[in-house]
Every structure is written in C-alpha cells, then in structure tokens.
Amino acid sequence: MLGKARRSFGISIGILLLGFMAIGVALVYRVMRDAPPPAVAEAIALPAGATILSSQLSDGLINVTYVLDGATVLALFDPTTGALSRTIALTTP
C-alpha cells in the first residue's frame, strides 16, 4: 500500500515539474519573441563620387568598400548612429 502511494506521489510530482518547465519555456519564448530588433543606421555618408563595391554588417560594424579617385577604401561605420569609425586604404603590394 505504501509503495503504491509513493509511486502515485512520484508520478504527480513529475507531472507538476513538467508543467512548471512548460510555463518557463513559454515565458522565455514570449520575452525573446517580443524583443525589439537591434537598431541599424538608416543612412551613412560617403564622399562624393565614391563607387560602392560592397557593403555588409559584420562584427558589430557596417563595412563599406568603395573606390574613390582610383583608390580602394574600406570604411567602418557604427551600426546604430551611422558615424564613421575608421577608414582603411586597400592597396596591392
């Protein structure tokens, strides 16, 4: 009789724990789903006459490769404000 009661108690505790885990998963899902997407700059400023070769969002920066007056330049911009972080001149040896 006592073994039957323990088994019944164990099953009910197991069901209770599964219910709590389901509620936890649902709450985490709702929080993650409703999180706003990260802000990205709507426009960035390049020098006049620049021809864009490529652009991408990588490592927390907007990378833009462009050609200006025959020189190839990689410009790194802050993704939230669109401000220029640094420029790197690309040359061939």
C-alpha positions as CSV (number, residue, x, y, z in Angstrom):
1,M,0.0,0.0,0.0
2,L,2.8,2.4,0.9
3,G,4.7,1.6,-2.3
4,K,1.6,2.4,-4.4
5,A,1.2,5.7,-2.6
6,R,4.9,6.6,-3.2
7,R,4.6,5.7,-6.9
8,S,1.4,7.8,-7.3
9,F,3.2,10.7,-5.5
10,G,6.2,10.4,-7.8
11,I,4.1,10.5,-10.9
12,S,2.1,13.5,-9.7
13,I,5.3,15.4,-8.8
14,G,6.8,14.5,-12.2
15,I,3.7,15.9,-14.0
16,L,3.9,19.0,-11.8
17,L,7.6,19.6,-12.7
18,L,6.8,19.1,-16.4
19,G,4.1,21.8,-16.1
20,F,6.5,24.2,-14.5
21,M,9.1,23.6,-17.2
22,A,6.4,24.2,-19.9
23,I,5.5,27.5,-18.3
24,G,9.1,28.5,-18.0
25,V,9.7,27.7,-21.7
26,A,6.6,29.7,-22.7
27,L,7.7,32.7,-20.7
28,V,11.3,32.7,-22.2
29,Y,9.8,32.3,-25.7
30,R,7.5,35.3,-25.2
31,V,10.3,37.5,-23.9
32,M,12.6,36.6,-26.7
33,R,9.9,36.9,-29.4
34,D,8.8,40.3,-28.3
35,A,12.3,41.8,-28.0
36,P,12.8,44.7,-30.5
37,P,15.4,44.2,-33.2
38,P,18.7,46.0,-32.8
39,A,18.8,49.5,-34.2
40,V,20.6,49.9,-37.6
41,A,21.5,53.3,-39.1
42,E,19.2,54.2,-42.0
43,A,21.9,56.2,-43.9
44,I,25.6,56.7,-43.9
45,A,27.7,59.4,-45.6
46,L,30.3,58.6,-48.2
47,P,32.5,61.0,-50.1
48,A,31.0,62.5,-53.3
49,G,31.9,60.4,-56.4
50,A,32.6,57.2,-54.5
51,T,31.6,53.9,-56.2
52,I,30.5,51.3,-53.8
53,L,32.0,47.8,-54.3
54,S,30.4,46.0,-51.4
55,S,28.7,46.6,-48.0
56,Q,27.9,44.3,-45.1
57,L,27.1,44.2,-41.4
58,S,29.8,42.3,-39.7
59,D,31.3,42.1,-36.2
60,G,29.1,45.0,-34.9
61,L,30.2,47.4,-37.7
62,I,28.9,48.3,-41.1
63,N,31.7,47.6,-43.6
64,V,31.6,49.5,-46.9
65,T,34.2,49.0,-49.6
66,Y,34.3,51.8,-52.2
67,V,36.6,53.2,-54.9
68,L,37.3,57.0,-54.9
69,D,39.8,58.5,-57.4
70,G,41.3,55.1,-58.2
71,A,41.9,54.2,-54.6
72,T,40.0,51.4,-52.9
73,V,39.0,52.2,-49.3
74,L,37.3,50.1,-46.6
75,A,35.2,52.3,-44.3
76,L,33.9,51.1,-41.0
77,F,30.7,52.7,-39.6
78,D,28.9,52.5,-36.2
79,P,25.7,50.5,-36.9
80,T,23.5,52.5,-34.6
81,T,24.5,56.1,-35.4
82,G,26.0,55.7,-38.9
83,A,29.1,57.6,-37.8
84,L,32.4,56.8,-39.5
85,S,34.6,54.8,-37.1
86,R,37.7,54.4,-39.3
87,T,38.9,54.1,-42.8
88,I,41.5,51.6,-44.2
89,A,43.2,52.2,-47.6
90,L,43.4,48.9,-49.5
91,T,46.5,48.6,-51.7
92,T,48.2,45.8,-53.6
93,P,51.9,45.1,-52.8
